[in-house]
Amino acid sequence: MTSVPTSRRALAQAVAEAVMAVPGVARLSTGGMVEAATHFAGGKVVGVLLTPAAVRVHVVVDRVPVSAVGSAAGEAAHRALVRLGDPRPVDVVVDDIVLGPTEPDAEPLARW
């Protein structure tokens, strides 16, 4: 019996869900000048870029140490891929860091 390849949509969504569950990941990011996204018929998953050689995930983190959050996000993404039969390596790009309140009406943590 041959295995059926998992769709780009399913792979990207699984990676996105796994990464968003990591404490310290505030959200997926669109990346820099060129949007980081996986496109498929009928939509896209922003922040997850599937390439033939690897998967690149762009995140915004909301806690430190940033390297620990990035490592956890990469491990979560890789586990999601392996569960779907795709052992590609994962690169995590931290595009931004947001510390403190992110709601427009939230009180600041401190004032000087």
SULNORVEN-V854804 format. One record per residue. N is the residue number from 0. RES is the residue in one small letter. PSI is psi in radians with two decimals (999 if undefined). D_LAST is the distance of its C-alpha to the last C-alpha in Angstrom with 1 decimal. Layout:
BEGIN
N_RES_PSI_D_LAST, N_RES_PSI_D_LAST
END
This chain:
BEGIN
0_m_2.31_66.7, 1_t_2.63_64.2, 2_s_2.59_60.5, 3_v_2.22_59.0, 4_p_2.47_56.0, 5_t_2.43_52.8, 6_s_2.72_51.5, 7_r_-0.70_48.5, 8_r_-0.87_47.0, 9_a_-0.74_47.4, 10_l_-0.87_46.1, 11_a_-0.72_43.0, 12_q_-0.68_42.3, 13_a_-0.74_42.9, 14_v_-0.81_40.5, 15_a_-0.81_37.8, 16_e_-0.74_38.2, 17_a_-0.76_38.2, 18_v_-0.71_35.0, 19_m_-0.35_33.1, 20_a_-0.12_34.1, 21_v_2.18_32.3, 22_p_2.29_29.1, 23_g_-0.28_26.2, 24_v_1.98_27.9, 25_a_-0.70_25.9, 26_r_2.91_28.6, 27_l_2.67_31.2, 28_s_2.67_30.5, 29_t_-0.14_32.7, 30_g_-2.74_32.3, 31_g_-2.13_32.0, 32_m_-0.57_34.3, 33_v_2.28_37.2, 34_e_2.28_36.8, 35_a_1.86_37.2, 36_a_2.72_39.4, 37_t_2.08_42.8, 38_h_2.52_45.1, 39_f_2.92_48.1, 40_a_2.08_50.4, 41_g_0.05_48.6, 42_g_-2.88_45.0, 43_k_2.78_42.5, 44_v_1.92_40.0, 45_v_2.42_36.8, 46_g_-0.14_35.2, 47_v_2.07_38.4, 48_l_1.96_40.8, 49_l_2.12_44.2, 50_t_2.89_46.1, 51_p_-0.55_49.6, 52_a_-0.47_48.2, 53_a_3.05_44.9, 54_v_2.30_42.3, 55_r_2.24_38.8, 56_v_2.25_36.0, 57_h_2.20_32.7, 58_v_2.80_29.7, 59_v_2.24_26.0, 60_v_2.71_24.5, 61_d_0.35_21.8, 62_r_2.88_21.7, 63_v_2.74_22.3, 64_p_2.37_24.6, 65_v_-0.69_25.5, 66_s_-0.62_28.9, 67_a_-0.71_29.8, 68_v_-0.78_29.0, 69_g_-0.75_31.0, 70_s_-0.76_33.9, 71_a_-0.68_34.1, 72_a_-0.74_34.1, 73_g_-0.73_36.9, 74_e_-0.73_38.9, 75_a_-0.75_38.6, 76_a_-0.76_39.8, 77_h_-0.72_42.6, 78_r_-0.72_43.8, 79_a_-0.72_43.9, 80_l_-0.80_46.0, 81_v_-0.69_48.3, 82_r_-0.51_49.0, 83_l_0.18_50.2, 84_g_0.39_52.3, 85_d_1.77_50.2, 86_p_0.38_49.2, 87_r_2.57_47.3, 88_p_2.78_44.4, 89_v_2.31_40.9, 90_d_2.34_38.2, 91_v_2.27_34.6, 92_v_2.13_32.1, 93_v_1.90_28.4, 94_d_-0.43_27.4, 95_d_2.83_23.7, 96_i_2.23_21.1, 97_v_2.01_18.9, 98_l_2.40_16.5, 99_g_-2.98_14.9, 100_p_2.43_16.0, 101_t_-0.10_18.6, 102_e_2.46_19.8, 103_p_-0.55_19.0, 104_d_0.11_18.4, 105_a_2.58_16.6, 106_e_2.45_13.5, 107_p_2.72_10.5, 108_l_-0.56_10.4, 109_a_2.71_6.8, 110_r_2.50_3.8, 111_w_999_0.0
END
